[in-house]
Amino acid sequence: MGNRLYVGNLSFQSTAADSLRAAFAAFGSVTDVHLVTDRESGQSRGFGFVTMGNAQEAAKAISEMNNATLDGR
């Protein structure tokens, strides 16, 4: 599970396929993206998880994306 990264403070307009996968793909292979949504409304809750291919890619993504802006946030 060391390759699964928590991504917080996301814009409510961020999408798993477009925004998150594209942003993290620059640091290696992205095996899974899960954007957490509200059960009733289906709207994003502002956080999600990205699973990278290996620990080195995960470490690089953490160092590069920490405090980075994505979709205006």
N, C-alpha and C positions, 0 to 999 in steps of 0.2 A: 504493500500500500504506500510505500515511500514515493511513488511516482504520481500520486493523486494530490493535486493542489487545490486549496480553497481560494476562490477569487471573490473578493467582496467589493462593496461600494460600486456596483455596476449600475449603469443607466437602466431605467425600466424599458428602454427601447432596444437594449442589447439583445442579440439573438445568439443561440448556441452555435448554429451552423456558420453564420456569417462572421459575426464580431469575434467571439472567443476563439473559435478554431483558427481563423485567419491570423489573429494576433499571436497565438502561441505556436503556430506552425513555423514561424520564423526561427524557433529555437530547437526544432527537432520534430519527430513524429508525434502526432496527437492521436491517441488511441480511443479516447472517449471525451465527450463534453456533455455535462449535465447542468442545465440552467434550472434552478428551483423556481417553481411557479405556485401561485395560490391555487388551492384545489377548486374553490368555487368560481373565481373570476377568470382563472387562467393567466392572469397578469404576472410578470416577473416579480420576484420578491427582492431582487437586487443583489443576489449572490449565486454562485454556482461552483462547479468543480471541473477541473481539466486534468485528464490523466495523460501523462507523457510516456513515451516509449521506454525510457530507462532513467536511472537516477541522475546521470550526468546531464541529460536534457532537462530534467526537472530542476536541477540546481541552477542551470543557466537561465531558465525561464524565470525562476524566483529572483535572481539577481538583476535581471534586465527589466522585469515587469513590476517590481516593487515600487510603489508610488507613481506608476505610469498612468497616463490618461488614456481611457478607452471610451469611445462614443461620448466624449464631452465630460466624463467624470473620472 
